[in-house]
Amino acid sequence: MSKEENKEVKEEVVEEVAEETAEDVVEEKKKPDSDEIIEGLKAELDKAKNDVARAYADTENMKKRLQKDADTARKYRFQQPATEILPILDSMEMALKVQTEDEVIKNYVKGFEMIHKQLKGVLEKEGVQEIDVADKPFDHNTMQALMQEKKEGVESGMVIEVLQKGYMLKDRILRPALVKVSE
C-alpha cells in the first residue's frame, strides 16, 4: 500500500471510530438505566417534600402571627377613644372642685358628679385604670416629673404632688402621671 492509500484507510478507521463513539453517547443519553431514573425521581420527591414542609411551616407561622395581631387589636381596641376622653375627664374633675354656696351651681356640680361617675365607669369597664402615684417613690415608667421641690420631712425621689393623673389601659400606659418630686 502506498502512503496515500494508507492515509485514506487511517482516515476511514478514524471516521468509523468517531461515528461509533458518537452513537454510543447518543444511546447512553437516550436510554438512562433504571437506577439513574429512580435516583432522579427520589431527588425530585425529596425536593417536593421539602417544599411542602416549608410551605406548611410558613402557613402556620403566618396563622400564629395573624392570630396574635388580632388578639392585640381586640385587647387594645379602646386605646384611641380613651386617650381622647381623658382630657374631658380632667376638665370634669376641675369643674367638680368648684366651691360655692349658690344652690343653682351646686345642682350643676351634682349633675357633673353623676356624669363623671358614669364616664369613669365606662372607662373602667374597658380596662382603663388610674395610676396611683400620690406619696409613692418616683417611677419613670409610669410618671413624668415636671418639677422638683425641696420639702422637709419627705425623702428624696418621692412624689409630693400630682399635677395631672396618669392612666393605663390594661398593661399599657395611656398617659403618664405628671408629678412634682421631692429633691
C-alpha positions as CSV (number, residue, x, y, z in Angstrom):
1,M,0.0,0.0,0.0
2,S,1.1,3.4,-0.8
3,K,1.2,6.2,1.6
4,E,-1.9,7.8,0.1
5,E,-3.9,4.6,0.4
6,N,-2.6,4.0,4.0
7,K,-3.6,7.6,4.8
8,E,-7.1,7.0,3.4
9,V,-7.6,3.8,5.4
10,K,-6.5,5.5,8.5
11,E,-9.0,8.3,7.9
12,E,-11.8,5.8,7.3
13,V,-10.9,4.0,10.6
14,V,-10.8,7.3,12.5
15,E,-14.2,8.2,11.0
16,E,-15.7,4.8,11.9
17,V,-14.4,5.0,15.4
18,A,-15.7,8.6,15.8
19,E,-19.2,7.5,14.5
20,E,-19.3,4.5,16.8
21,T,-18.3,6.7,19.8
22,A,-21.0,9.3,18.8
23,E,-23.6,6.5,18.5
24,D,-22.6,5.2,22.0
25,V,-23.0,8.6,23.5
26,V,-26.4,9.1,21.8
27,E,-27.5,5.7,23.0
28,E,-26.4,6.4,26.6
29,K,-28.3,9.7,26.6
30,K,-31.4,8.2,25.1
31,K,-31.6,5.3,27.5
32,P,-30.5,6.0,31.1
33,D,-30.6,2.9,33.2
34,S,-33.3,2.4,35.7
35,D,-31.1,3.2,38.7
36,E,-30.5,6.7,37.3
37,I,-34.2,7.2,36.7
38,I,-35.0,6.1,40.3
39,E,-32.3,8.3,41.8
40,G,-33.6,11.3,39.8
41,L,-37.2,10.7,40.9
42,K,-36.1,10.3,44.5
43,A,-34.3,13.6,44.4
44,E,-37.4,15.3,42.9
45,L,-39.6,13.7,45.5
46,D,-37.3,14.9,48.3
47,K,-37.3,18.4,46.9
48,A,-41.1,18.4,46.6
49,K,-41.5,17.1,50.2
50,N,-39.1,19.8,51.4
51,D,-41.1,22.5,49.5
52,V,-44.4,21.2,51.0
53,A,-42.9,21.2,54.6
54,R,-41.6,24.8,54.1
55,A,-45.0,26.0,52.8
56,Y,-46.8,24.4,55.7
57,A,-44.4,26.0,58.2
58,D,-44.8,29.4,56.6
59,T,-48.6,29.0,56.7
60,E,-48.5,28.0,60.4
61,N,-46.2,31.0,61.2
62,M,-48.5,33.4,59.4
63,K,-51.6,32.0,61.1
64,K,-50.0,32.4,64.5
65,R,-48.8,36.0,63.7
66,L,-52.3,37.0,62.4
67,Q,-53.9,35.5,65.5
68,K,-51.5,37.4,67.8
69,D,-52.2,40.6,65.8
70,A,-55.9,40.1,66.1
71,D,-55.7,39.4,69.8
72,T,-53.7,42.6,70.4
73,A,-56.1,44.7,68.3
74,R,-59.0,43.3,70.3
75,K,-57.3,43.9,73.6
76,Y,-56.3,47.5,72.9
77,R,-59.3,48.5,70.7
78,F,-60.3,51.2,73.1
79,Q,-56.9,52.9,73.3
80,Q,-57.7,55.8,70.8
81,P,-61.1,56.7,72.3
82,A,-59.7,56.5,75.8
83,T,-56.9,58.9,75.0
84,E,-59.5,61.3,73.6
85,I,-61.8,61.0,76.6
86,L,-59.1,61.6,79.3
87,P,-58.9,65.4,78.7
88,I,-62.7,65.5,79.1
89,L,-62.4,63.6,82.4
90,D,-59.7,66.1,83.6
91,S,-62.0,69.0,82.8
92,M,-64.8,67.5,84.6
93,E,-62.7,66.9,87.7
94,M,-61.6,70.5,87.6
95,A,-65.3,71.6,87.4
96,L,-66.1,69.4,90.4
97,K,-63.6,71.2,92.6
98,V,-65.7,74.4,92.4
99,Q,-66.7,75.5,95.9
100,T,-69.8,77.7,96.1
101,E,-72.8,78.4,98.2
102,D,-75.1,79.1,95.3
103,E,-77.8,76.3,95.1
104,V,-78.0,76.5,91.3
105,I,-74.3,75.9,90.9
106,K,-74.5,73.1,93.5
107,N,-77.1,71.4,91.3
108,Y,-74.8,71.7,88.3
109,V,-72.0,70.2,90.3
110,K,-74.2,67.2,91.3
111,G,-75.0,66.7,87.6
112,F,-71.3,66.8,86.8
113,E,-70.6,64.3,89.6
114,M,-73.1,61.9,88.1
115,I,-71.7,62.3,84.5
116,H,-68.2,61.9,85.9
117,K,-69.1,58.7,87.7
118,Q,-70.7,57.3,84.6
119,L,-67.7,58.2,82.4
120,K,-65.2,56.6,84.9
121,G,-67.4,53.5,85.0
122,V,-67.3,53.2,81.2
123,L,-63.5,53.7,81.2
124,E,-63.0,51.1,83.9
125,K,-65.3,48.6,82.1
126,E,-63.0,48.9,79.1
127,G,-59.9,48.4,81.2
128,V,-58.7,52.0,81.8
129,Q,-57.3,52.4,85.3
130,E,-55.9,55.5,87.1
131,I,-52.2,55.1,88.0
132,D,-51.9,55.6,91.8
133,V,-48.8,57.8,92.3
134,A,-49.5,60.0,95.3
135,D,-46.9,59.7,98.1
136,K,-45.0,57.0,96.3
137,P,-41.4,56.8,95.0
138,F,-40.9,58.3,91.5
139,D,-41.2,55.6,88.8
140,H,-40.1,56.8,85.4
141,N,-42.2,54.0,83.7
142,T,-45.5,55.5,84.9
143,M,-44.7,59.1,85.8
144,Q,-43.1,62.2,84.3
145,A,-41.5,64.6,86.6
146,L,-42.3,68.2,85.7
147,M,-40.8,69.9,88.8
148,Q,-38.6,69.2,91.8
149,E,-39.0,70.8,95.1
150,K,-37.2,70.5,98.4
151,K,-39.7,69.6,101.1
152,E,-38.8,68.9,104.7
153,G,-39.8,65.6,106.2
154,V,-40.0,64.0,102.8
155,E,-37.2,61.8,101.5
156,S,-35.7,62.5,98.1
157,G,-37.4,61.0,95.0
158,M,-40.9,60.9,96.5
159,V,-44.0,62.2,94.7
160,I,-45.2,65.3,96.6
161,E,-47.9,66.5,94.2
162,V,-49.9,65.0,91.2
163,L,-50.2,67.7,88.6
164,Q,-52.1,65.5,86.1
165,K,-53.4,62.0,86.7
166,G,-51.9,59.1,84.7
167,Y,-53.9,56.3,83.2
168,M,-53.3,52.7,82.0
169,L,-55.2,50.6,79.5
170,K,-54.8,47.0,80.8
171,D,-51.0,46.7,80.8
172,R,-50.2,49.8,78.6
173,I,-49.6,53.3,79.6
174,L,-52.2,55.6,78.0
175,R,-50.8,58.7,79.7
176,P,-48.1,59.0,82.3
177,A,-48.8,60.9,85.5
178,L,-47.3,64.4,85.6
179,V,-45.9,64.9,89.1
180,K,-43.8,67.1,91.4
181,V,-41.0,65.2,93.0
182,S,-39.0,66.0,96.2
183,E,-35.3,66.7,95.9
